[in-house]
């Protein structure tokens, strides 16, 4: 199974789509073993209820069937870049611009912090705009690849 794939179970059908319940997988896969990382235990603490998602049902899966769900090639990287990379870049740019605008050397840190806050705000807004514009593309829409 590749990075953009996950297993789940079809809960119900909705029009041409299906609602699947994704398996909660946290950590390395050896988490619960004696010398494992224990991330699976931590994941259970913070995510008690199963997560459900609406996906395209390309294979005609029925409720109760186990399926493999995926998103388009590279969609996870681009989504992560828009959600995390863009705000981080704008924080750094904002801090640099803010520090450069400081009239006194003693005020550089304050101006840098204010610039970073503005950069973060613009980064979050830009990330949401990118999500609104590109999020409805079929490439970013999860779909059922196959039955298990």
Long-range contacts (C-beta under 8 A, 24 or more apart in sequence): 1-68, 2-70, 3-76, 4-70, 4-71, 4-72, 4-73, 4-75, 4-76, 5-68, 5-69, 5-70, 5-145, 6-68, 6-69, 6-70, 7-66, 7-67, 7-68, 7-69, 7-148, 8-53, 8-66, 8-67, 8-69, 9-64, 9-65, 9-66, 9-67, 10-57, 10-61, 10-62, 10-63, 10-64, 10-65, 10-66, 10-67, 10-144, 11-52, 11-63, 12-63, 13-57, 13-62, 13-63, 14-54, 16-56, 16-57, 17-54, 17-55, 17-56, 17-57, 18-54, 18-55, 18-56, 18-57, 18-61, 18-67, 18-144, 19-52, 19-53, 19-54, 19-55, 20-52, 20-53, 20-55, 20-67, 20-69, 20-144, 21-50, 21-51, 21-52, 22-50, 22-51, 22-52, 22-53, 22-69, 24-50, 24-51, 53-142, 55-141, 55-142, 55-143, 55-144, 56-141, 56-142, 56-143, 56-144, 57-143, 57-144, 58-143, 58-144, 58-145, 59-144, 59-145, 59-146, 59-147, 61-144, 61-147, 65-147, 65-148, 66-147, 66-148, 67-144, 67-145, 67-146, 67-147, 67-148, 68-144, 68-145, 68-146, 68-147, 68-148, 69-142, 69-143, 69-144, 69-145, 70-142, 70-143, 70-145, 71-139, 71-140, 71-141, 71-142, 71-143, 72-138, 72-139, 72-140, 72-141, 73-139, 75-139, 75-140, 78-134, 78-140, 79-131, 79-140, 82-126, 82-127, 82-130, 82-131, 82-134, 83-127, 83-131, 86-123, 86-126, 86-127, 86-130, 87-119, 87-120, 87-123, 87-124, 87-126, 87-127, 88-123, 89-123, 90-119, 90-120, 90-122, 90-123, 90-126, 91-116, 91-119, 91-120, 91-123, 92-116, 92-119, 93-119, 94-118, 94-119, 94-120, 94-122, 95-119
